[in-house]
Amino acid sequence: MSRERKKSVARDWVEALIVAFIIAMIIRAFVLQAYRIPSSSMEDTLLKGDHLLATKYTYGLTIPFTTKKLWGADKVPNRGDIIIFTFPVNHSMDFVKRVIALPDETIEIRDKQVYIDGLPYKTGSEKYTDPFVLNQGQGKVRDNYGPVTVKPGHVFVMGDNRDQSYDSRFWGQVPLEYIKGKAFIIYFSWTSSKPWIRFERIGNLIR
């Protein structure tokens, strides 16, 4: 192969890799993004070690590396949606939680039971690991909270593993513009104990 031909082939490969990289970045920024579940706060819906894909366009498009949106800044998710959002307390972190209360709704928790506008609400996915009800100290808001009205342009989120979740009960409500996407599908899952790969979870849609 001539030197000129080798240069042409190398240039073709470089151009193909650049195009592939640009396409991958566009998909990551505006279509799908991968996330890893690092804790047990969403058990048993999402387990520690689950790797999931989230749609980036469901609630509008977020400008990469910011909390600002190109459009859809006022798009309100449905109650029960599992969302990925910028953690309001630390913008370098993303959290995954379930939407419980919507703008202008009043949420209250009494002895672990959630009430929305005075009516009991269950997702069907909640899990409790502590039989005790906390009524004092820093842990009080875990089991008894509010009533608090969700501010316009915000949602109230909680983890499905209610006794082991650091969520809106502790640090407040999530601005709509901080929502980055909706959890869609588990594409890989692993655990530190044998068998290491949880094949039965791969491909599961997230609800």
C-alpha positions in Angstrom: 0.0 0.0 0.0 1.4 3.4 -1.0 2.2 6.0 1.6 -0.6 8.2 0.1 -3.1 5.4 0.4 -2.1 4.7 4.0 -2.6 8.4 4.8 -6.0 8.4 3.1 -7.1 5.3 5.1 -5.9 6.8 8.4 -7.7 10.1 7.6 -10.9 8.2 6.9 -10.6 6.4 10.2 -10.0 9.6 12.1 -12.9 11.3 10.4 -15.2 8.4 11.2 -14.2 8.4 14.8 -14.7 12.2 15.1 -18.2 11.8 13.5 -19.1 8.9 15.8 -17.9 10.9 18.9 -20.0 13.9 17.9 -23.1 11.7 17.3 -22.5 10.0 20.7 -22.2 13.4 22.5 -25.5 14.6 20.8 -27.3 11.4 21.9 -25.9 11.8 25.4 -26.9 15.4 25.7 -30.3 15.3 24.1 -31.7 11.7 23.8 -30.4 9.1 26.2 -27.9 9.1 29.1 -26.6 6.3 31.3 -26.7 6.4 35.1 -25.6 4.0 37.8 -27.5 3.5 41.0 -25.0 3.9 43.9 -27.3 3.3 46.9 -30.4 1.4 48.2 -32.7 4.4 48.4 -34.9 3.2 45.5 -35.2 -0.5 46.4 -36.8 -2.7 45.3 -37.6 -0.8 42.1 -33.9 0.0 41.5 -31.1 -1.9 43.2 -27.6 -0.7 44.0 -25.5 -1.7 41.0 -28.3 -1.2 38.5 -27.2 0.7 35.3 -30.0 2.5 33.6 -30.8 4.6 30.6 -32.9 7.8 31.0 -34.6 9.7 28.3 -33.3 13.3 28.2 -36.3 14.8 26.2 -39.3 13.8 28.3 -39.3 17.0 30.4 -37.7 19.3 27.9 -34.0 19.6 26.9 -31.4 20.6 29.4 -28.4 22.6 28.2 -25.3 20.3 28.9 -23.4 21.1 32.1 -26.1 23.5 33.3 -29.5 23.4 35.0 -31.0 25.6 32.3 -33.3 24.2 29.5 -33.6 25.0 25.9 -37.4 24.3 26.2 -39.8 22.6 28.6 -38.6 24.4 31.8 -42.2 24.3 33.0 -42.9 20.7 32.0 -44.5 18.9 35.0 -43.8 15.2 35.4 -46.6 12.8 36.2 -47.0 11.6 39.8 -45.1 8.4 40.2 -42.5 9.1 37.5 -39.0 8.1 38.4 -36.8 11.1 37.5 -33.1 12.0 37.3 -32.4 15.5 38.5 -29.6 17.8 39.6 -29.3 17.6 43.3 -30.3 21.1 44.5 -27.8 21.1 47.4 -24.8 20.0 45.2 -25.1 20.7 41.5 -22.2 18.3 40.7 -24.4 15.3 41.7 -27.5 13.7 40.1 -30.2 12.0 42.1 -32.8 9.4 41.2 -36.2 9.5 43.0 -39.9 9.1 42.5 -42.2 12.1 42.1 -44.8 12.1 44.9 -46.4 15.5 45.0 -46.9 18.1 42.2 -46.9 21.9 42.3 -49.5 23.5 44.6 -50.4 20.2 46.2 -50.1 19.8 50.0 -48.1 16.8 51.2 -48.1 15.5 54.7 -46.6 12.3 56.3 -48.1 10.9 59.5 -46.5 7.8 61.0 -45.0 6.9 57.6 -48.3 7.3 55.7 -48.2 9.9 52.9 -51.1 12.2 52.4 -51.7 14.3 49.3 -54.2 17.1 49.8 -55.5 15.2 52.8 -56.0 11.9 51.1 -53.8 8.9 51.7 -51.4 8.0 48.8 -49.5 4.9 48.1 -47.3 4.2 45.0 -47.4 0.4 45.4 -43.6 0.4 45.3 -42.8 1.8 48.8 -40.8 -0.2 51.2 -40.2 0.1 54.9 -37.3 -1.5 56.7 -37.6 0.1 60.2 -40.6 -0.9 62.2 -40.2 2.1 64.6 -41.9 5.5 64.0 -39.6 8.4 64.7 -41.3 11.3 66.5 -38.4 13.4 67.7 -34.8 14.4 66.8 -33.3 14.8 63.4 -35.0 11.7 62.0 -38.5 13.0 62.8 -39.2 14.2 59.3 -38.6 10.8 57.9 -41.9 9.5 59.4 -43.8 12.7 60.2 -43.6 15.7 57.9 -45.6 18.7 57.1 -48.1 19.6 56.0 -46.2 21.5 53.3 -47.5 22.9 50.1 -45.3 22.3 47.1 -44.2 25.5 45.5 -45.1 26.4 41.9 -42.5 25.1 39.5 -41.3 22.4 41.9 -42.0 18.8 42.8 -41.6 16.7 45.9 -39.7 13.5 45.5 -39.1 10.4 47.7 -37.2 7.2 47.4 -39.1 3.9 47.3 -37.0 2.6 50.3 -38.7 5.2 52.5 -36.7 4.5 55.7 -33.3 4.6 53.9 -33.8 7.5 51.5 -32.3 11.0 51.6 -35.0 13.0 49.7 -37.3 16.0 49.7 -38.2 15.4 53.3 -34.7 16.4 54.3 -33.4 18.9 51.8 -36.5 20.3 50.1 -38.3 20.4 46.7 -36.9 20.0 43.2 -37.2 22.8 40.7 -38.7 21.6 37.4 -35.7 23.1 35.5 -33.4 20.7 37.5 -35.1 17.6 36.1 -32.8 16.0 33.5 -34.7 13.0 32.4 -37.0 10.0 33.1 -35.6 6.6 34.1 -36.4 4.3 31.2 -34.7 0.9 31.2 -32.1 -1.2 33.0 -29.3 -2.1 30.6 -27.0 -3.8 33.1 -27.0 -4.9 36.7 -24.4 -6.3 39.0 -23.8 -7.1 42.6 -20.7 -7.8 44.8 -22.0 -11.2 45.7 -22.3 -14.2 43.4 -23.7 -14.4 40.8 -22.2 -11.0 40.1 -24.4 -10.2 37.1 -28.1 -10.0 37.7 -29.2 -11.2 34.2 -32.9 -11.2 35.2 -32.9 -7.4 35.6 -31.3 -6.6 32.3 -33.8 -5.1 29.9 -36.5 -4.4 32.5 -38.5 -1.2 31.9 -38.5 1.1 34.9 -41.9 2.0 36.4 
